[in-house]
Amino acid sequence: MSVDPKSSELLYIRLFSTTTTALTEIFFSELVERHNVSDTVFLVDESTPSSDGTPSVWTPISI
């Protein structure tokens, strides 16, 4: 999901039944086709889902 932080507008949503690097690449290529993201920083959740309340690990990336 991609959200404009100033307006909270949803820019792009794509749901997949699984998570893989290939699907992430598809999402970003489709997002780049629709929006100018040249000065955008993305936060990627690299943590493993857990039920113990462990917080997510957000890593900033640029494309």
Secondary structure as UniProt FT lines:
FT   STRAND          2..3
FT   TURN            5..7
FT   STRAND          10..12
FT   HELIX           21..34
FT   TURN            38..39
FT   STRAND          42..45
FT   STRAND          58..61
//
